[in-house]
Amino acid sequence: MWKAASLPLAQLRAKTVLAEQAARETFLRTGDGTASIQRRTVEVDALLREIWSTLQPGQEPAIAVFALGGYGRRELFPASDIDVLFLCASEAVERDAHELIRTATQAIWDIGLRASPATRTLKECERLDGETNLEFGISLLDRRLLFGDAGLAARFENELLMTALLREAAGMEAYLAEAARMRHAKFGDTIFHLEPNIKECPGGMRDYQLIRWLQLLRHLAAQRAWPDRPGAEGFTLSLSAAAGNAESSSTGSSASSEPNDLESAFEFLAATRCFLHIRNGRDDNILDWVAQDEAAAGSVGLETLGSADPAYWMRTYYRHARTISRRATLLLDAAPPIARKPLLKVLRRRRSLVGGTNFWVEDNRITLEPGTSTDAESLLRVFAHIAQYGSSFREGTESRISESLSALAVHLPEGPYLWNCLRDVLLGPHAAHALRIMHALGLLELLLPEFHGIDSLVVRDAYHRYTVDEHTFLVIENVHALRTPRHEWEKRFSTLLPEIERRDLLMLALLLHDTGKARRTGDHARESIELAERVFTRLEFDLEERDIVRRLIRNHLEMSHALRRDIFDPESIRAFSEHAPGQQQLKMLTLLTFADIKAVHPDALTPWKAENIWQLYIATANYLDRSVDEIRYHVDADPVVLARILSRVAVHGGFAAQDNIQNEQLRSFLEGMPQRYLQTRLPDQIGEHFKLSLGLASEPIQLAFRLHRQFNEVTLITRDRPMLFADMAGALSAWGMNIVKADAFSNSAGIILDSFQFTDPFRTLELNPGEHERFLKSLRSALRGEIAIEGMLRSRQRPRHGMATAARTRIVPRFHFDNQSSSHSTLLQVVAPDSPGLLRALSAAIAICHCNIEVALIDTEGELAIDVFYLTTAGRKLQVPEEACMTQRIEEALSTIASDQSETASIASPPAPAGTAQA
């Protein structure tokens, strides 16, 4: 029977104060958080033993007292709780010792320590299932015997606890994984918070302990024995041993550097947490702005003395957090879910090679077998697979990749091949996930050194929540998330995504748009463009690709700035439209702005702000459509623009700026051109077009052709005449080309500039470079009337072998006239099944009715043609008679095309591509 004994509480309180002062002084003197928390652990051990021995002057009851949690790990931070377990041999012992345990617990509080006691009987520890018992079982993973019945402790640890853990290991692992995922979700599944909670955030102290717990449970399951430990008292898993065991059991090798990296990360976090506890006088683990400044000033956790820059100090934190986070993520990926359908499990566990590599994928996790080497091309294919399917690496594989990067760096691909690999990653629905792994391993910086400057870079303001690199990944993630919109307003933006022609260039612009922040000059857009130029050179981009990315980076803040104005004011719309000269740029800029604002912090993009972005997009899109034929360039009205164009075209066009004759010729060429032409063409292209126009005296039909990665383009410059646009469209269709875009411009001198972008289904021009000149010669002959275009088209309209036409006939053609949207022209919009000769037929109908095409906007979406023509007759809008004529002619044209398709649908033999017979 226990008998009460008096406790010298005043003396124990004084010892507690001295112990805490000693631990605090140890930290302040050395900066060593690990030494400080271990010293506090030793001091508290002595205090608790003194309390227990004082209360137990006689025979001790059958009770074993354990330290749990951080106290059990000997990691007692300055303001941490004292977690203690009173383990009783039986219910009778617990009943008899109730007052003893209550008095001991009260004494711990009375001397100034925060006690978190638990009392259990041996029988109550037999089962560790159920949520409450699972939490208790996890706390037992960090137990350490303080004092009491050693025999009871040995029986508990070696018999009862071992059996219970082996029985419940899978459930405990699943519970730990689920709890960790929920905790990570609360923090946006990212370590890159500007004011992180260093205990709870991903990559924090909690994740460090999660690694130890998961490794211990897997060790127990594999070895059915406790890991080796130095001595009989307590148990703490060695990360080095655990890592080695985990690697050897799964792959046969170990990652030698990883445990050291983890220990270094823990030492930094331990020092930081000690600093926060001492600074705040309580268990506060938030690294706010002021705390960051003070920690950097004292070089907390760093080996260097003196003060450090706060941004540099935070980079150190993020890199250590990333080490912990990556290791924890790998272990979580291997953890079993709480519930999984057996059939799904069987299907997902099929083992197969990632195409073109020596990496295996099983259960959506990727493995590189031990002793297997890889190359840069295979590694990039693996990351394309990760971007497509959201896969992750297995334990050990990431370490082997990291160790091989120095060798891979010597043979990294360059030029178009590198761009193709990087594009596959950027276009995958899980691109952000793949990029984060590439970034963590150092591969992203190898491919794009320009990205290194924003690695863990902190922007210290009250608006941004994430570091610059994480913000960038979130922007990319937000765009891809529009594939499966969750809100009504997201559904609106999602409609723009499939309309982006060069989504790969949009994603590259997103990846590079904030890289200039590393230089801290204030104008990060300009600096980002300068860094992007290096990327363009390495990837061997053409001028148009460079210009698309440049424009997006340069203007990526303009839509946000426009939202600060009255978005319903026509002048505001006009001013903003100068930064988005075409519909494609506007759509890309809209998606960039939507994703960029949303990635600042979780509450940045409110429904109201999303609505304003959408309204600004709609207003600008309508303005661009209405003004496409209205706003023309006039030299006398805007000499500043002329001077700028003259200076640039003089260089790119290949003539001297002081040559007055050529300057006047250029003025004449540009006079009256739509502003849209100047805004959507590069100076190089304007110069080439101007040089073509100089040759009209000797050759009335000037043509230029260029191959593009995504399409081909032919430009026609000549004097205006009836049927010109129709004949050009027909000649291209007769060659088997699929016209996807077309522009028609004219200047005040009656010079026509038509550009046609088309795909080549038969790859005739791509595979036969020698055919380029014959192709252009054939087009000239068609435009001169030397070739019967109608006959060529009839031959072309025979379907290829096996090609179904039924799907096209389900689309009902429709067209309408609009006399409101433009002040100068009548808009004709035609929506019809795309087919060879459609554009030719429509253009011919317009010419027969004596109407002039001011601007043509030709677009193709799949098998649907959406063509818009800005029409005038005698310099004015169409009147009722002209519209009636046009209606009749268009109906006849559409009917003829539909009839031709019906008549030829049954033809089975494939003809040679049009134009081949004239070779």
ZIBEL-V599766 format. One line per field, one symbol per residue. ss: DSSP state (~ for helix, > for strand, _ for the rest). A space follows every 50 residues. Layout:
ss=???
This chain:
ss=________~~~~~~~~~~~~~~~~~~~~~~__~~~~~~~~~~~~~~~~~~ ~~~~~_______>>>>>_~~~~_________>>>>>>>__~~~~~~_~~~ ~~~~~~~~~~____>>>>>>>_~~~_____~~~~~~~~~~___>>>>>_~ ~~~~~~~~~~~~~~~~~~~~~~~~~~~~~~~~~~~~______>___>___ ____~~~~~~~~~~~~~~~~~~~_______________~~~~~~~~~~~~ _____~~~~~~~~~~~~~~~~~~~~~~~~~_____>__~~~~~~~~~___ _________~~~~~~~~~~~~~~~~~~~~~~~~~_______~~~~~~~__ _>>______>>>__>>>________~~~~~~~~~~~~~~__>>___~~~~ ~~~~~~~~~~~___~~~~~~~~~~~~~___~~~~~~~~~~~_~~~~~_~~ ~~~~___________>_~~~~~~~~~~~~~~~~~___~~~~~~~~~~___ __~~~~~~~~~~__~~~~~____~~~~~~~~~~~~~~~~___~~~~~~~~ ~~~~___~~~~~_______~~~~~~~~_____~~~~~~~~~~~~~~~~__ ______~~~~~~~~~~~~~~~~~~~~~____>______~~~~~~~~~~~~ ~~_______~~~~~~~~~~~___>~~~~~~__~~~~~~~~~~~~______ _>>>>>>____>>>>>>>>____~~~~~~~~~~~__>>>>>>>>>>____ >>>>>>>>>>___~~~~___~~~~~~~~~~~~~~____~~~~~~~~____ _____~~~~____>>>>>_______>>>>>>>>____~~~~~~~~~~~__ _>>>>>>>>>>__>>>>>>>>>>__>___~~~~~~~~~~~~~~~~~~~~~ ~~~~___________~~~_
